């Protein structure tokens, strides 16, 4: 009986480890083509607030874990094109100049005047730095994209605490007319 229990435990442990491995959401050839084109969409899967006060509030809520990562619903994106950057990302953190309109308290903007730089990152990744110039509170976005398609986005602004997002990149959605 003990031997059977050990086998079942070892099998379930191996299955759990196998399910935790990172899998690519986009084939590496497709990732390379998207990065060379310079037009792609970052899909946010998790948000990571940087302020300890936000983490303390999240930890005080009932039925929550002590993790500061927040799982997000599908649809939060950063779309990068040659002539525009469009962000639709939630924000969790302290704002120094909050707006009375709650829809303006997240990162929802379209910028047509921005600087875009591309550098080599660690472990074969690419780093994209985007600084908007035409917003009332300009944002600095740092996007690190790995060969697997996974990506890490860090957003900072002069009117709020920084926040980061984990996710992946995919092809821009083509709007049919």
N, C-alpha and C positions, 0 to 999 in steps of 0.2 A: 504494500500500500504506500509506504514511504517512497519507494522508488518511482511509482506511478505519479505521485504528487510532485516529486522533483522534476520529472520529465514534463509534466503539464506546466509547472512554474517556469522552467527553462524555455519551453516553447512559447509561452505567452510573453515572456521577457524579450525573446528574440523578435517576435512579431511586433511588439511595441517599439523596439529600437528601429526596425525596418520602416515602420510607419512614420517615424520622426525624421527620416532622412530628407534632405532637401531635394526637390525635383524641379527641373526646369519647366517653366510654363511656356517658354518660347524656344524653338530650336536655335542652337548657337549660330547657324548660318543666317537665320532670320534676324537675330539680334545684331549681328555684324552689319547686315544690310540696312537695318533701321538706323544704326549709329552712323554709318557712312552717309546716309541720306540727310541726317540731321533733323528729321521730322518724325516724332513718335509721341506716344502718350504714356505717362507714368500713372499707374493705377495703385492707389494707396490701399493697403490691407490693414495696417496697424498705425496708430498714432502714439507718439512717445512725448508727453508733455515734459518740459525741462524743469519747471519750478517745483520746489519741494512742497509748497503750500497746496498745489493742485494734487500732488501725490498723496499728501496727508488727507485731503478731503476724499479722494477716491478710496483710500484704505478705510475710512470711517463708514462708508456705505455698507449696508448689510448685504450678505451674499456676494462679496467681491473678494478677489485674490489680492495678495500683496504686490502683485506685479504692476508696474506703472505703464505697461503697454495696453492700449485700448484697441480692441478689434473693431474694425469699421465695416459698415455695409458697403456693398458694391456700388460704384459710381463716383467716388471721390477721385478727381483726376488733376493732373497738370499736363496740359497739351502744349507741345513745343512745335512750332512751325518756323519757317525761315523769317516770316514777317510779323509774327505775333506769338505771345505767350498767354495762355488762358488757364487760370487756376480756379478750381472749385474744391477747396479743402476745408475741413472743419478745423476749428481752433479750440484748444483747451489750455487755458493759462490766464495769467494776469495781463489785462490790458491797461495801459496808462492813460489812454484817451478813448474810452468806450463810447459807442454811438448809441443813441436811443432806439435806433432801428436795429433789431436783432439780426436781420439778414446781412447787415454790413459789419458784423463782428467776427465773421470767419474770413478766410482768405478766398474771396470771390472777386476776381478781377480779370480784365483783359488788357494787356500792355502791348503797344505797338512800337514804343520807344524803349529799347533795352540794350544792354551790352551782353554779349554771349561769348564766353571763352571756354575752350576745351583743352584739358591737360591729361596726361597719363597719370593714373592713380596707382595704388598698391595692388599687388596680386593680379596684374593684368587688367584692372578695371579702368574705366574712363571717368574723369571728373568734369562736370559741366558747371560753370559758375554763371549765373544770370542775375543781373542787377537791373531792376526796373527804374525808369526815369520819368514816367508820365503819370504817376499816381500821387495822391495827396500824401500818403505814407508809403514811400518806396520800400520794396522788399528785396532782400538778397537771398537767392535760392542756390543751394549747392546740391547737385545731384550726382551721386556716384552709381554708375551702372557696371555690373559684373557681366562676365561672358555668358553666364547662365540666363541672363535676362532679369535677375533680381536687381533691385535698386534701393538706394537709401537717399532720402531727400531731407535736407535741413533748411528750414526757413527762419530768417530773422528779419526784424523790422524795428524801426526806432520807436514805435508806439506800443510794443508788447514783448513779452518774454519769448525766447526762441522755442521752436517745436520741431520735431523730426517725424518722419513717416517712413515705414517699410512697405515695399511693394514690388512691383515688376513693371517692365515696359511692354508695350504692344504697339501695333500699327495704328496710326490715326484713323478714326472713323471717317469714311468718305460720305459727305452729305449729298444725296441725290436731289437734283433740281427738277 
